[in-house]
């Protein structure tokens, strides 16, 4: 992976974290929903990073 890919990934993860922060902070909702949102985003980020590390940076395709 080149430096542009790494910078893009870091910026994407930072932007996603900032968006989650804004949602959790400024939209009133029960604590359980906030935790669910944070867990789902964390799992998606982990899967994204693992995909980058293993070289499977293609989007996930659902086959019918």
Backbone as CSV, one residue per row, in Angstrom:
resi,resn,N_x,N_y,N_z,CA_x,CA_y,CA_z,C_x,C_y,C_z
1,UNK,0.846,-1.172,0.000,0.000,0.000,0.000,0.895,1.240,0.000
2,UNK,0.554,2.190,-0.803,1.369,3.387,-0.917,0.953,4.441,0.112
3,UNK,1.693,5.528,0.140,1.457,6.568,1.139,0.110,7.255,0.936
4,UNK,-0.327,7.392,-0.313,-1.617,8.023,-0.587,-2.750,7.169,-0.025
5,UNK,-2.642,5.864,-0.156,-3.652,4.968,0.396,-3.712,5.023,1.909
6,UNK,-2.552,5.126,2.533,-2.502,5.206,3.995,-3.109,6.519,4.483
7,UNK,-2.757,7.621,3.825,-3.305,8.925,4.214,-4.818,8.944,4.003
8,UNK,-5.275,8.372,2.895,-6.709,8.312,2.627,-7.426,7.500,3.699
9,UNK,-6.868,6.373,4.080,-7.484,5.532,5.109,-7.534,6.256,6.452
10,UNK,-6.464,6.928,6.812,-6.433,7.656,8.089,-7.457,8.795,8.087
11,UNK,-7.535,9.523,6.983,-8.507,10.612,6.901,-9.938,10.086,6.929
12,UNK,-10.188,8.982,6.265,-11.516,8.388,6.263,-11.924,7.930,7.663
13,UNK,-11.020,7.298,8.375,-11.316,6.842,9.730,-11.519,8.031,10.664
14,UNK,-10.717,9.087,10.510,-10.879,10.280,11.347,-12.219,10.960,11.068
15,UNK,-12.597,11.067,9.802,-13.874,11.671,9.449,-15.035,10.852,9.996
16,UNK,-14.947,9.548,9.890,-15.995,8.684,10.423,-16.100,8.819,11.938
17,UNK,-14.971,8.885,12.617,-14.980,9.086,14.065,-15.597,10.407,14.458
18,UNK,-15.293,11.459,13.701,-15.869,12.773,13.987,-17.381,12.765,13.760
19,UNK,-17.832,12.112,12.700,-19.268,12.023,12.438,-19.990,11.249,13.537
20,UNK,-19.401,10.169,13.995,-20.010,9.405,15.091,-20.051,10.251,16.354
21,UNK,-18.988,10.990,16.609,-18.970,11.888,17.770,-20.108,12.909,17.694
22,UNK,-20.290,13.511,16.528,-21.356,14.494,16.372,-22.731,13.866,16.574
23,UNK,-22.936,12.686,16.019,-24.228,12.008,16.155,-24.513,11.679,17.613
24,UNK,-23.532,11.104,18.283,-23.735,10.676,19.672,-23.882,11.878,20.605
25,UNK,-23.203,12.964,20.296,-23.231,14.131,21.174,-24.487,14.979,20.995
26,UNK,-24.889,15.214,19.757,-25.922,16.216,19.509,-27.299,15.652,19.180
27,UNK,-27.424,14.367,18.971,-28.743,13.782,18.749,-29.150,13.058,20.024
28,UNK,-30.230,13.514,20.672,-30.632,12.869,21.921,-31.181,11.466,21.666
29,UNK,-30.603,10.507,22.358,-31.047,9.123,22.247,-30.611,8.378,23.504
30,UNK,-31.250,7.253,23.790,-30.852,6.470,24.972,-29.404,5.974,24.853
31,UNK,-28.798,5.726,25.993,-27.398,5.286,26.016,-27.179,3.989,25.257
32,UNK,-28.147,3.093,25.285,-27.965,1.806,24.615,-27.817,1.994,23.108
33,UNK,-28.561,2.953,22.530,-28.441,3.212,21.098,-27.084,3.824,20.758
34,UNK,-26.587,4.681,21.640,-25.265,5.260,21.423,-24.200,4.170,21.429
35,UNK,-24.308,3.248,22.367,-23.332,2.166,22.443,-23.413,1.261,21.226
36,UNK,-24.631,0.988,20.764,-24.793,0.145,19.576,-24.166,0.821,18.361
37,UNK,-24.387,2.110,18.204,-23.800,2.846,17.080,-22.277,2.786,17.147
38,UNK,-21.718,2.993,18.324,-20.264,2.968,18.465,-19.688,1.581,18.193
39,UNK,-20.370,0.531,18.647,-19.884,-0.826,18.409,-19.944,-1.166,16.923
40,UNK,-21.037,-0.815,16.263,-21.178,-1.111,14.829,-20.104,-0.383,14.026
41,UNK,-19.884,0.879,14.339,-18.854,1.639,13.616,-17.467,1.067,13.904
42,UNK,-17.207,0.674,15.136,-15.906,0.088,15.474,-15.676,-1.209,14.704
43,UNK,-16.698,-2.048,14.611,-16.565,-3.308,13.864,-16.319,-3.027,12.384
44,UNK,-17.039,-2.066,11.817,-16.842,-1.723,10.412,-15.438,-1.179,10.150
45,UNK,-14.931,-0.361,11.066,-13.571,0.174,10.904,-12.546,-0.943,11.009
46,UNK,-12.741,-1.859,11.941,-11.817,-2.989,12.076,-11.824,-3.832,10.814
47,UNK,-13.007,-4.116,10.268,-13.085,-4.881,9.025,-12.435,-4.132,7.866
48,UNK,-12.601,-2.821,7.815,-11.988,-2.009,6.766,-10.464,-2.064,6.865
49,UNK,-9.937,-1.905,8.064,-8.481,-1.930,8.253,-7.928,-3.317,7.947
50,UNK,-8.622,-4.362,8.383,-8.169,-5.713,8.063,-8.189,-5.959,6.556
51,UNK,-9.196,-5.425,5.879,-9.251,-5.543,4.431,-8.095,-4.825,3.763
52,UNK,-7.713,-3.670,4.295,-6.570,-2.947,3.740,-5.265,-3.699,3.979
53,UNK,-5.146,-4.275,5.165,-3.912,-4.992,5.508,-3.753,-6.239,4.648
54,UNK,-4.843,-6.970,4.459,-4.757,-8.218,3.692,-4.818,-7.997,2.191
55,UNK,-5.116,-6.767,1.768,-5.143,-6.481,0.343,-6.500,-6.668,-0.303
56,UNK,-7.519,-6.924,0.471,-8.868,-7.072,-0.060,-9.616,-5.759,0.102
57,UNK,-9.212,-4.762,-0.658,-9.808,-3.444,-0.513,-11.023,-3.262,-1.410
58,UNK,-11.477,-4.339,-2.047,-12.657,-4.268,-2.882,-13.888,-4.170,-2.002
59,UNK,-14.939,-3.506,-2.479,-16.173,-3.450,-1.697,-16.778,-4.838,-1.504
60,UNK,-17.488,-5.003,-0.426,-18.133,-6.293,-0.151,-19.296,-6.458,-1.109
61,UNK,-19.369,-7.591,-1.782,-20.450,-7.852,-2.733,-21.338,-8.941,-2.191
62,UNK,-22.618,-8.712,-2.242,-23.597,-9.698,-1.801,-24.064,-10.460,-3.025
63,UNK,-23.916,-11.768,-2.988,-24.304,-12.605,-4.125,-25.665,-13.216,-3.815
64,UNK,-26.572,-13.087,-4.767,-27.904,-13.676,-4.571,-27.954,-15.044,-5.193
